[in-house]
């Protein structure tokens, strides 16, 4: 439901994002954030595995 409104805001043009920059992120920024989160989670899991093996 939230994703649909996100797409609608993106399609409605740059006026909305200029008025409220936090309401609609660019797709590239969203993908960048998603990639960052994936890397963060992966590093965290690796760190936990290494710590578990060291004990």
C-alpha distance matrix in Angstrom:
0.0 3.8 5.4 5.3 6.7 8.8 10.2 10.9 12.7 14.5 15.6 16.8 19.5 21.2 21.8 18.5 18.9 22.5 21.8 19.3 19.7 17.6 14.5 14.2 16.1 17.9 16.9 20.4 19.9 16.7 18.7 21.7 19.9 18.6 22.2 23.7 21.7 22.8 26.4 26.4 25.4 28.0 30.7 30.1 30.5 33.6 35.1 34.6 36.3 39.1 39.7 39.8 42.3 44.5 45.1
3.8 0.0 3.8 5.4 5.3 6.2 8.8 9.9 10.6 12.4 14.3 15.3 17.5 18.6 19.3 15.8 15.8 19.4 18.7 16.0 16.2 13.8 10.9 10.9 12.7 14.9 14.5 17.8 16.9 13.8 16.3 18.9 16.9 16.2 19.9 21.0 19.3 20.8 24.2 24.1 23.5 26.2 28.6 28.1 28.9 31.9 33.2 33.0 34.9 37.5 38.0 38.4 41.0 42.9 43.6
5.4 3.8 0.0 3.8 5.5 4.8 6.2 8.6 9.7 10.5 12.3 14.1 16.1 17.4 18.8 15.7 15.3 19.1 19.2 16.6 16.1 14.3 11.6 10.3 11.3 12.8 11.6 15.0 14.7 11.5 13.5 16.6 15.2 14.1 17.6 19.3 17.9 19.1 22.4 22.9 22.4 24.7 27.3 27.3 27.9 30.7 32.2 32.3 33.9 36.5 37.4 37.8 40.1 42.1 43.1
5.3 5.4 3.8 0.0 3.8 5.3 5.1 6.1 8.6 9.8 10.5 12.1 14.8 16.8 17.9 15.1 15.5 19.2 19.2 17.2 17.3 16.0 12.8 11.4 13.2 14.2 13.1 16.9 17.1 14.3 16.2 19.4 18.5 17.5 20.8 22.7 21.6 22.6 25.9 26.5 26.1 28.3 31.0 31.0 31.6 34.3 36.0 36.1 37.5 40.2 41.1 41.5 43.8 45.8 46.8
6.7 5.3 5.5 3.8 0.0 3.8 5.4 4.9 6.0 8.5 9.7 10.3 12.9 14.6 15.1 12.0 12.7 16.3 15.8 13.9 14.5 13.4 9.8 9.0 11.7 13.3 13.4 17.1 16.7 14.4 17.1 19.8 18.6 18.4 21.8 23.2 22.3 23.9 27.0 27.2 27.2 29.6 32.0 31.9 32.9 35.6 36.9 37.2 39.0 41.4 42.1 42.7 45.2 47.0 48.0
8.8 6.2 4.8 5.3 3.8 0.0 3.8 5.5 5.2 6.2 8.7 9.9 11.6 12.7 13.9 10.9 10.6 14.4 14.6 12.4 12.1 11.0 8.0 6.1 8.1 9.7 9.7 13.3 12.9 10.7 13.5 16.1 15.1 15.1 18.5 19.8 19.2 20.9 23.8 24.2 24.5 26.9 29.0 29.2 30.4 32.9 34.2 34.8 36.5 38.8 39.6 40.5 42.8 44.5 45.7
10.2 8.8 6.2 5.1 5.4 3.8 0.0 3.8 5.4 5.0 6.1 8.5 10.4 12.4 14.1 11.9 11.9 15.6 16.3 14.8 14.3 13.9 11.1 8.4 9.8 9.9 9.2 13.0 13.7 11.7 13.7 16.7 16.6 16.2 19.2 21.1 20.8 22.0 24.9 25.8 26.1 28.0 30.4 31.0 31.9 34.2 35.8 36.5 37.9 40.2 41.4 42.1 44.2 46.1 47.4
10.9 9.9 8.6 6.1 4.9 5.5 3.8 0.0 3.8 5.4 5.1 6.0 9.0 11.6 12.5 10.2 11.4 14.8 15.0 14.1 14.6 14.6 11.3 9.3 11.8 12.1 12.3 16.0 16.5 14.9 17.2 20.1 19.8 19.8 22.8 24.5 24.2 25.6 28.4 29.2 29.5 31.6 33.9 34.4 35.3 37.7 39.3 39.9 41.5 43.7 44.8 45.5 47.7 49.5 50.8
12.7 10.6 9.7 8.6 6.0 5.2 5.4 3.8 0.0 3.8 5.5 5.1 7.0 8.7 9.3 6.7 7.7 11.1 11.4 10.4 10.9 11.3 8.2 6.2 9.2 10.0 11.2 14.7 14.6 13.6 16.5 18.7 18.3 19.0 22.0 23.3 23.2 25.1 27.6 28.1 28.9 31.1 33.1 33.5 34.9 37.2 38.5 39.2 41.1 43.1 44.0 45.1 47.3 48.9 50.2
14.5 12.4 10.5 9.8 8.5 6.2 5.0 5.4 3.8 0.0 3.8 5.5 5.9 7.4 9.6 8.1 7.8 11.2 12.6 11.8 11.1 12.0 9.7 6.5 7.9 7.3 8.2 11.6 12.2 11.6 14.0 16.3 16.6 17.3 19.9 21.4 21.9 23.5 25.8 26.7 27.7 29.6 31.5 32.4 33.7 35.7 37.2 38.2 39.8 41.7 42.9 44.1 46.1 47.6 49.2
15.6 14.3 12.3 10.5 9.7 8.7 6.1 5.1 5.5 3.8 0.0 3.8 5.3 8.5 10.4 9.7 10.5 13.4 14.7 14.6 14.4 15.6 13.1 10.1 11.7 10.6 10.9 14.2 15.5 14.9 16.8 19.4 20.0 20.3 22.8 24.6 25.1 26.4 28.8 30.0 30.8 32.5 34.6 35.5 36.7 38.6 40.3 41.3 42.8 44.7 46.0 47.1 49.0 50.7 52.3
16.8 15.3 14.1 12.1 10.3 9.9 8.5 6.0 5.1 5.5 3.8 0.0 3.8 7.1 7.7 7.1 9.1 11.5 12.2 12.8 13.5 15.1 12.4 10.3 12.7 12.3 13.6 16.7 17.4 17.1 19.5 21.7 22.0 22.8 25.4 26.9 27.3 29.0 31.3 32.2 33.1 35.1 37.0 37.8 39.1 41.2 42.6 43.6 45.3 47.2 48.3 49.4 51.5 53.1 54.6
19.5 17.5 16.1 14.8 12.9 11.6 10.4 9.0 7.0 5.9 5.3 3.8 0.0 3.8 5.6 6.5 7.5 9.3 11.0 12.0 12.1 14.4 12.6 10.1 11.7 10.7 12.6 15.1 15.8 16.4 18.7 20.4 21.1 22.4 24.6 25.9 26.8 28.6 30.5 31.5 32.8 34.7 36.3 37.3 38.9 40.7 42.0 43.3 45.0 46.7 47.9 49.3 51.2 52.6 54.2
21.2 18.6 17.4 16.8 14.6 12.7 12.4 11.6 8.7 7.4 8.5 7.1 3.8 0.0 3.8 5.5 5.1 6.0 8.6 9.9 9.4 12.4 11.5 9.3 10.4 9.6 12.4 14.2 14.4 15.6 18.2 19.2 19.9 21.7 23.8 24.6 25.9 27.9 29.5 30.3 32.0 33.9 35.2 36.2 38.1 39.8 40.8 42.3 44.2 45.6 46.7 48.3 50.3 51.4 53.1
21.8 19.3 18.8 17.9 15.1 13.9 14.1 12.5 9.3 9.6 10.4 7.7 5.6 3.8 0.0 3.8 5.6 5.1 6.3 8.6 9.6 12.7 11.5 10.5 12.6 12.7 15.7 17.6 17.3 18.3 21.2 22.2 22.4 24.4 26.7 27.3 28.3 30.6 32.3 32.7 34.3 36.5 37.7 38.5 40.5 42.4 43.2 44.5 46.6 48.1 48.9 50.6 52.7 53.8 55.3
18.5 15.8 15.7 15.1 12.0 10.9 11.9 10.2 6.7 8.1 9.7 7.1 6.5 5.5 3.8 0.0 3.8 5.4 5.1 6.1 7.7 10.0 8.1 7.6 10.5 11.5 14.4 16.8 16.0 16.4 19.7 20.9 20.5 22.3 25.0 25.5 26.0 28.5 30.4 30.5 31.9 34.4 35.7 36.1 38.1 40.2 41.0 42.1 44.3 45.9 46.6 48.1 50.4 51.5 52.8
18.9 15.8 15.3 15.5 12.7 10.6 11.9 11.4 7.7 7.8 10.5 9.1 7.5 5.1 5.6 3.8 0.0 3.8 5.5 5.1 4.6 7.4 6.7 5.6 7.4 8.6 11.9 13.8 12.7 13.5 16.8 17.6 17.3 19.4 21.9 22.2 23.0 25.5 27.2 27.4 29.0 31.4 32.5 33.1 35.2 37.1 37.8 39.1 41.3 42.7 43.5 45.2 47.4 48.4 49.8
22.5 19.4 19.1 19.2 16.3 14.4 15.6 14.8 11.1 11.2 13.4 11.5 9.3 6.0 5.1 5.4 3.8 0.0 3.8 5.5 5.6 9.2 9.5 9.2 10.5 11.3 15.0 16.2 14.9 16.5 19.6 19.8 19.7 22.3 24.5 24.4 25.5 28.2 29.5 29.6 31.5 33.9 34.7 35.3 37.7 39.5 39.9 41.4 43.7 44.9 45.6 47.5 49.7 50.4 51.9
21.8 18.7 19.2 19.2 15.8 14.6 16.3 15.0 11.4 12.6 14.7 12.2 11.0 8.6 6.3 5.1 5.5 3.8 0.0 3.8 6.3 9.1 8.8 9.9 12.1 13.8 17.3 19.0 17.4 18.3 21.8 22.2 21.5 23.9 26.5 26.2 26.9 29.8 31.3 31.0 32.7 35.4 36.2 36.5 38.9 40.9 41.2 42.4 44.9 46.3 46.7 48.5 50.9 51.6 52.9
19.3 16.0 16.6 17.2 13.9 12.4 14.8 14.1 10.4 11.8 14.6 12.8 12.0 9.9 8.6 6.1 5.1 5.5 3.8 0.0 3.8 5.5 5.4 7.3 9.6 12.1 15.5 17.2 15.1 15.7 19.3 19.7 18.5 20.9 23.7 23.3 23.6 26.6 28.3 27.7 29.3 32.1 33.0 33.1 35.4 37.6 37.9 38.9 41.5 42.9 43.2 44.9 47.4 48.2 49.4
19.7 16.2 16.1 17.3 14.5 12.1 14.3 14.6 10.9 11.1 14.4 13.5 12.1 9.4 9.6 7.7 4.6 5.6 6.3 3.8 0.0 3.8 5.6 6.1 6.9 9.3 12.8 14.0 11.7 12.7 16.3 16.2 15.3 18.0 20.5 20.0 20.7 23.7 25.1 24.7 26.6 29.2 29.9 30.3 32.7 34.6 35.0 36.3 38.7 40.0 40.5 42.3 44.6 45.4 46.7
17.6 13.8 14.3 16.0 13.4 11.0 13.9 14.6 11.3 12.0 15.6 15.1 14.4 12.4 12.7 10.0 7.4 9.2 9.1 5.5 3.8 0.0 3.8 5.7 6.4 9.9 12.8 14.2 11.3 11.4 15.2 15.2 13.5 15.9 18.8 18.1 18.2 21.4 23.0 22.3 23.9 26.7 27.5 27.5 29.9 32.1 32.4 33.4 36.0 37.4 37.7 39.4 41.9 42.7 43.8
14.5 10.9 11.6 12.8 9.8 8.0 11.1 11.3 8.2 9.7 13.1 12.4 12.6 11.5 11.5 8.1 6.7 9.5 8.8 5.4 5.6 3.8 0.0 3.8 6.6 10.0 12.4 14.8 12.6 11.9 15.7 16.6 15.0 16.7 19.9 19.8 19.6 22.4 24.5 24.0 25.1 28.0 29.3 29.2 31.2 33.6 34.2 34.9 37.4 39.1 39.5 40.9 43.4 44.5 45.5
14.2 10.9 10.3 11.4 9.0 6.1 8.4 9.3 6.2 6.5 10.1 10.3 10.1 9.3 10.5 7.6 5.6 9.2 9.9 7.3 6.1 5.7 3.8 0.0 3.8 6.5 8.9 11.5 10.0 9.4 13.0 14.3 13.4 14.9 17.9 18.4 18.5 21.0 23.1 23.2 24.4 26.9 28.3 28.7 30.5 32.7 33.6 34.6 36.7 38.4 39.2 40.6 42.9 44.1 45.4
16.1 12.7 11.3 13.2 11.7 8.1 9.8 11.8 9.2 7.9 11.7 12.7 11.7 10.4 12.6 10.5 7.4 10.5 12.1 9.6 6.9 6.4 6.6 3.8 0.0 3.8 6.3 8.2 6.2 6.2 9.8 10.7 10.1 12.0 14.6 15.1 15.7 18.1 19.9 20.3 21.8 24.0 25.3 26.0 27.9 29.9 30.8 32.1 34.1 35.6 36.5 38.1 40.2 41.3 42.9
17.9 14.9 12.8 14.2 13.3 9.7 9.9 12.1 10.0 7.3 10.6 12.3 10.7 9.6 12.7 11.5 8.6 11.3 13.8 12.1 9.3 9.9 10.0 6.5 3.8 0.0 3.8 5.4 5.1 6.2 8.6 9.8 10.6 12.3 14.2 15.3 16.6 18.4 20.0 21.0 22.6 24.3 25.7 26.9 28.7 30.3 31.5 33.0 34.7 36.2 37.4 39.0 40.8 42.1 43.9
16.9 14.5 11.6 13.1 13.4 9.7 9.2 12.3 11.2 8.2 10.9 13.6 12.6 12.4 15.7 14.4 11.9 15.0 17.3 15.5 12.8 12.8 12.4 8.9 6.3 3.8 0.0 3.8 5.4 5.0 6.1 8.5 9.8 10.3 12.1 14.0 15.2 16.4 18.2 19.7 21.0 22.4 24.2 25.6 26.9 28.5 30.1 31.5 32.9 34.5 36.0 37.4 39.0 40.5 42.4
20.4 17.8 15.0 16.9 17.1 13.3 13.0 16.0 14.7 11.6 14.2 16.7 15.1 14.2 17.6 16.8 13.8 16.2 19.0 17.2 14.0 14.2 14.8 11.5 8.2 5.4 3.8 0.0 3.8 5.4 5.1 6.0 8.6 9.7 10.4 12.1 14.2 15.2 16.4 18.1 19.9 20.9 22.4 24.2 25.7 26.8 28.4 30.2 31.5 32.7 34.4 36.0 37.4 38.8 40.9
19.9 16.9 14.7 17.1 16.7 12.9 13.7 16.5 14.6 12.2 15.5 17.4 15.8 14.4 17.3 16.0 12.7 14.9 17.4 15.1 11.7 11.3 12.6 10.0 6.2 5.1 5.4 3.8 0.0 3.8 5.5 5.0 6.1 8.5 9.8 10.4 12.3 14.2 15.3 16.3 18.3 19.9 21.0 22.4 24.3 25.6 26.8 28.5 30.2 31.4 32.7 34.5 36.2 37.3 39.2
16.7 13.8 11.5 14.3 14.4 10.7 11.7 14.9 13.6 11.6 14.9 17.1 16.4 15.6 18.3 16.4 13.5 16.5 18.3 15.7 12.7 11.4 11.9 9.4 6.2 6.2 5.0 5.4 3.8 0.0 3.8 5.4 5.1 6.1 8.6 9.8 10.6 12.3 14.3 15.2 16.6 18.4 20.0 21.0 22.6 24.4 25.7 27.1 28.7 30.3 31.6 33.0 34.8 36.2 38.0
18.7 16.3 13.5 16.2 17.1 13.5 13.7 17.2 16.5 14.0 16.8 19.5 18.7 18.2 21.2 19.7 16.8 19.6 21.8 19.3 16.3 15.2 15.7 13.0 9.8 8.6 6.1 5.1 5.5 3.8 0.0 3.8 5.4 4.9 6.1 8.5 9.8 10.4 12.2 14.0 15.3 16.4 18.2 19.8 21.0 22.4 24.2 25.7 26.9 28.5 30.1 31.5 33.0 34.5 36.5
21.7 18.9 16.6 19.4 19.8 16.1 16.7 20.1 18.7 16.3 19.4 21.7 20.4 19.2 22.2 20.9 17.6 19.8 22.2 19.7 16.2 15.2 16.6 14.3 10.7 9.8 8.5 6.0 5.0 5.4 3.8 0.0 3.8 5.4 5.1 6.1 8.6 9.9 10.6 12.2 14.3 15.3 16.4 18.3 20.0 21.0 22.4 24.4 25.8 26.9 28.5 30.2 31.7 32.8 35.0
19.9 16.9 15.2 18.5 18.6 15.1 16.6 19.8 18.3 16.6 20.0 22.0 21.1 19.9 22.4 20.5 17.3 19.7 21.5 18.5 15.3 13.5 15.0 13.4 10.1 10.6 9.8 8.6 6.1 5.1 5.4 3.8 0.0 3.8 5.5 5.0 6.2 8.7 9.9 10.4 12.3 14.2 15.3 16.4 18.4 20.0 21.0 22.6 24.4 25.7 26.9 28.6 30.4 31.5 33.3
18.6 16.2 14.1 17.5 18.4 15.1 16.2 19.8 19.0 17.3 20.3 22.8 22.4 21.7 24.4 22.3 19.4 22.3 23.9 20.9 18.0 15.9 16.7 14.9 12.0 12.3 10.3 9.7 8.5 6.1 4.9 5.4 3.8 0.0 3.8 5.4 5.1 6.3 8.7 9.8 10.7 12.3 14.3 15.4 16.6 18.4 20.0 21.2 22.7 24.4 25.8 27.0 28.8 30.4 32.1
22.2 19.9 17.6 20.8 21.8 18.5 19.2 22.8 22.0 19.9 22.8 25.4 24.6 23.8 26.7 25.0 21.9 24.5 26.5 23.7 20.5 18.8 19.9 17.9 14.6 14.2 12.1 10.4 9.8 8.6 6.1 5.1 5.5 3.8 0.0 3.8 5.4 5.1 6.2 8.5 9.9 10.5 12.2 14.2 15.4 16.4 18.2 20.0 21.1 22.5 24.3 25.7 27.1 28.6 30.7
23.7 21.0 19.3 22.7 23.2 19.8 21.1 24.5 23.3 21.4 24.6 26.9 25.9 24.6 27.3 25.5 22.2 24.4 26.2 23.3 20.0 18.1 19.8 18.4 15.1 15.3 14.0 12.1 10.4 9.8 8.5 6.1 5.0 5.4 3.8 0.0 3.8 5.5 5.2 6.1 8.6 9.9 10.6 12.2 14.3 15.3 16.4 18.4 20.0 21.0 22.4 24.3 25.8 26.9 28.9
21.7 19.3 17.9 21.6 22.3 19.2 20.8 24.2 23.2 21.9 25.1 27.3 26.8 25.9 28.3 26.0 23.0 25.5 26.9 23.6 20.7 18.2 19.6 18.5 15.7 16.6 15.2 14.2 12.3 10.6 9.8 8.6 6.2 5.1 5.4 3.8 0.0 3.8 5.5 5.0 6.1 8.5 9.9 10.5 12.3 14.2 15.3 16.5 18.4 20.0 21.0 22.5 24.5 25.8 27.4
22.8 20.8 19.1 22.6 23.9 20.9 22.0 25.6 25.1 23.5 26.4 29.0 28.6 27.9 30.6 28.5 25.5 28.2 29.8 26.6 23.7 21.4 22.4 21.0 18.1 18.4 16.4 15.2 14.2 12.3 10.4 9.9 8.7 6.3 5.1 5.5 3.8 0.0 3.8 5.4 5.2 6.1 8.6 9.9 10.6 12.3 14.2 15.4 16.5 18.4 20.0 21.1 22.7 24.4 26.2
26.4 24.2 22.4 25.9 27.0 23.8 24.9 28.4 27.6 25.8 28.8 31.3 30.5 29.5 32.3 30.4 27.2 29.5 31.3 28.3 25.1 23.0 24.5 23.1 19.9 20.0 18.2 16.4 15.3 14.3 12.2 10.6 9.9 8.7 6.2 5.2 5.5 3.8 0.0 3.8 5.5 5.1 6.1 8.5 9.9 10.5 12.1 14.2 15.3 16.4 18.2 19.8 21.1 22.4 24.6
26.4 24.1 22.9 26.5 27.2 24.2 25.8 29.2 28.1 26.7 30.0 32.2 31.5 30.3 32.7 30.5 27.4 29.6 31.0 27.7 24.7 22.3 24.0 23.2 20.3 21.0 19.7 18.1 16.3 15.2 14.0 12.2 10.4 9.8 8.5 6.1 5.0 5.4 3.8 0.0 3.8 5.5 5.2 6.2 8.7 10.0 10.6 12.4 14.3 15.4 16.5 18.3 20.1 21.1 23.0
25.4 23.5 22.4 26.1 27.2 24.5 26.1 29.5 28.9 27.7 30.8 33.1 32.8 32.0 34.3 31.9 29.0 31.5 32.7 29.3 26.6 23.9 25.1 24.4 21.8 22.6 21.0 19.9 18.3 16.6 15.3 14.3 12.3 10.7 9.9 8.6 6.1 5.2 5.5 3.8 0.0 3.8 5.5 5.0 6.2 8.6 9.8 10.6 12.3 14.3 15.3 16.4 18.5 20.0 21.5
28.0 26.2 24.7 28.3 29.6 26.9 28.0 31.6 31.1 29.6 32.5 35.1 34.7 33.9 36.5 34.4 31.4 33.9 35.4 32.1 29.2 26.7 28.0 26.9 24.0 24.3 22.4 20.9 19.9 18.4 16.4 15.3 14.2 12.3 10.5 9.9 8.5 6.1 5.1 5.5 3.8 0.0 3.8 5.4 5.1 6.2 8.6 9.9 10.6 12.3 14.2 15.3 16.6 18.4 20.4
30.7 28.6 27.3 31.0 32.0 29.0 30.4 33.9 33.1 31.5 34.6 37.0 36.3 35.2 37.7 35.7 32.5 34.7 36.2 33.0 29.9 27.5 29.3 28.3 25.3 25.7 24.2 22.4 21.0 20.0 18.2 16.4 15.3 14.3 12.2 10.6 9.9 8.6 6.1 5.2 5.5 3.8 0.0 3.8 5.5 5.1 6.1 8.6 9.8 10.5 12.2 14.1 15.4 16.4 18.6
30.1 28.1 27.3 31.0 31.9 29.2 31.0 34.4 33.5 32.4 35.5 37.8 37.3 36.2 38.5 36.1 33.1 35.3 36.5 33.1 30.3 27.5 29.2 28.7 26.0 26.9 25.6 24.2 22.4 21.0 19.8 18.3 16.4 15.4 14.2 12.2 10.5 9.9 8.5 6.2 5.0 5.4 3.8 0.0 3.8 5.5 5.1 6.2 8.7 9.9 10.5 12.3 14.4 15.4 16.9
30.5 28.9 27.9 31.6 32.9 30.4 31.9 35.3 34.9 33.7 36.7 39.1 38.9 38.1 40.5 38.1 35.2 37.7 38.9 35.4 32.7 29.9 31.2 30.5 27.9 28.7 26.9 25.7 24.3 22.6 21.0 20.0 18.4 16.6 15.4 14.3 12.3 10.6 9.9 8.7 6.2 5.1 5.5 3.8 0.0 3.8 5.4 5.1 6.2 8.7 9.9 10.5 12.4 14.3 15.8
33.6 31.9 30.7 34.3 35.6 32.9 34.2 37.7 37.2 35.7 38.6 41.2 40.7 39.8 42.4 40.2 37.1 39.5 40.9 37.6 34.6 32.1 33.6 32.7 29.9 30.3 28.5 26.8 25.6 24.4 22.4 21.0 20.0 18.4 16.4 15.3 14.2 12.3 10.5 10.0 8.6 6.2 5.1 5.5 3.8 0.0 3.8 5.4 5.0 6.2 8.6 9.8 10.6 12.3 14.6
35.1 33.2 32.2 36.0 36.9 34.2 35.8 39.3 38.5 37.2 40.3 42.6 42.0 40.8 43.2 41.0 37.8 39.9 41.2 37.9 35.0 32.4 34.2 33.6 30.8 31.5 30.1 28.4 26.8 25.7 24.2 22.4 21.0 20.0 18.2 16.4 15.3 14.2 12.1 10.6 9.8 8.6 6.1 5.1 5.4 3.8 0.0 3.8 5.4 5.1 6.1 8.5 10.0 10.6 12.6
34.6 33.0 32.3 36.1 37.2 34.8 36.5 39.9 39.2 38.2 41.3 43.6 43.3 42.3 44.5 42.1 39.1 41.4 42.4 38.9 36.3 33.4 34.9 34.6 32.1 33.0 31.5 30.2 28.5 27.1 25.7 24.4 22.6 21.2 20.0 18.4 16.5 15.4 14.2 12.4 10.6 9.9 8.6 6.2 5.1 5.4 3.8 0.0 3.8 5.5 5.1 6.1 8.7 9.9 11.0
36.3 34.9 33.9 37.5 39.0 36.5 37.9 41.5 41.1 39.8 42.8 45.3 45.0 44.2 46.6 44.3 41.3 43.7 44.9 41.5 38.7 36.0 37.4 36.7 34.1 34.7 32.9 31.5 30.2 28.7 26.9 25.8 24.4 22.7 21.1 20.0 18.4 16.5 15.3 14.3 12.3 10.6 9.8 8.7 6.2 5.0 5.4 3.8 0.0 3.8 5.4 5.1 6.3 8.7 10.3
39.1 37.5 36.5 40.2 41.4 38.8 40.2 43.7 43.1 41.7 44.7 47.2 46.7 45.6 48.1 45.9 42.7 44.9 46.3 42.9 40.0 37.4 39.1 38.4 35.6 36.2 34.5 32.7 31.4 30.3 28.5 26.9 25.7 24.4 22.5 21.0 20.0 18.4 16.4 15.4 14.3 12.3 10.5 9.9 8.7 6.2 5.1 5.5 3.8 0.0 3.8 5.4 5.2 6.2 8.9
39.7 38.0 37.4 41.1 42.1 39.6 41.4 44.8 44.0 42.9 46.0 48.3 47.9 46.7 48.9 46.6 43.5 45.6 46.7 43.2 40.5 37.7 39.5 39.2 36.5 37.4 36.0 34.4 32.7 31.6 30.1 28.5 26.9 25.8 24.3 22.4 21.0 20.0 18.2 16.5 15.3 14.2 12.2 10.5 9.9 8.6 6.1 5.1 5.4 3.8 0.0 3.8 5.5 5.2 6.5
39.8 38.4 37.8 41.5 42.7 40.5 42.1 45.5 45.1 44.1 47.1 49.4 49.3 48.3 50.6 48.1 45.2 47.5 48.5 44.9 42.3 39.4 40.9 40.6 38.1 39.0 37.4 36.0 34.5 33.0 31.5 30.2 28.6 27.0 25.7 24.3 22.5 21.1 19.8 18.3 16.4 15.3 14.1 12.3 10.5 9.8 8.5 6.1 5.1 5.4 3.8 0.0 3.8 5.6 5.6
42.3 41.0 40.1 43.8 45.2 42.8 44.2 47.7 47.3 46.1 49.0 51.5 51.2 50.3 52.7 50.4 47.4 49.7 50.9 47.4 44.6 41.9 43.4 42.9 40.2 40.8 39.0 37.4 36.2 34.8 33.0 31.7 30.4 28.8 27.1 25.8 24.5 22.7 21.1 20.1 18.5 16.6 15.4 14.4 12.4 10.6 10.0 8.7 6.3 5.2 5.5 3.8 0.0 3.8 5.5
44.5 42.9 42.1 45.8 47.0 44.5 46.1 49.5 48.9 47.6 50.7 53.1 52.6 51.4 53.8 51.5 48.4 50.4 51.6 48.2 45.4 42.7 44.5 44.1 41.3 42.1 40.5 38.8 37.3 36.2 34.5 32.8 31.5 30.4 28.6 26.9 25.8 24.4 22.4 21.1 20.0 18.4 16.4 15.4 14.3 12.3 10.6 9.9 8.7 6.2 5.2 5.6 3.8 0.0 3.8
45.1 43.6 43.1 46.8 48.0 45.7 47.4 50.8 50.2 49.2 52.3 54.6 54.2 53.1 55.3 52.8 49.8 51.9 52.9 49.4 46.7 43.8 45.5 45.4 42.9 43.9 42.4 40.9 39.2 38.0 36.5 35.0 33.3 32.1 30.7 28.9 27.4 26.2 24.6 23.0 21.5 20.4 18.6 16.9 15.8 14.6 12.6 11.0 10.3 8.9 6.5 5.6 5.5 3.8 0.0
